[in-house]
Amino acid sequence: MADTGEMLQKSYDVLRNGRGELCVIIDHRPTEPQNPVIGFSGADAYLERSQGENIFMPAFPERFLADARKLQTILIVEVEGILPDELASMADLPKHRISRVYDATVRQD
């Protein structure tokens, strides 16, 4: 996968925060995102963090999939030192573990 700039995000989570926004929690990446876009292919999602850096997220949670496809943006939260699927809610996320928060534009295919 490294040759194509695509990485597999094995463990990620999708939550709805207190403001009703959808949040995708992924592992920290060392580079800054540039014009991030999130798209969907069947039940899978992919995040284009920047040109040449794509993150594949298999099996996007079905309970959020229909709503996610209709949004204009989805909040991306990058975390360090904690597995995203260990969180039940945004309130469980230790603030000192958040490395980045940014919006990704939803690709309307």
URKAHU-V13764 format. One record per helix or strand. SS is the DSSP state (H for helix, E for strand). FROM is the first residue (numbers start at 0). TO is the last residue. If there is no record, write none. Layout:
BEGIN
ss->SS from->FROM to->TO
ss->SS from->FROM to->TO
END
This chain:
BEGIN
ss->H from->1 to->3
ss->E from->5 to->7
ss->E from->12 to->15
ss->E from->21 to->26
ss->E from->36 to->40
ss->E from->43 to->49
ss->E from->52 to->56
ss->H from->61 to->69
ss->E from->72 to->78
ss->H from->83 to->85
ss->H from->89 to->91
ss->H from->94 to->96
ss->E from->97 to->105
END
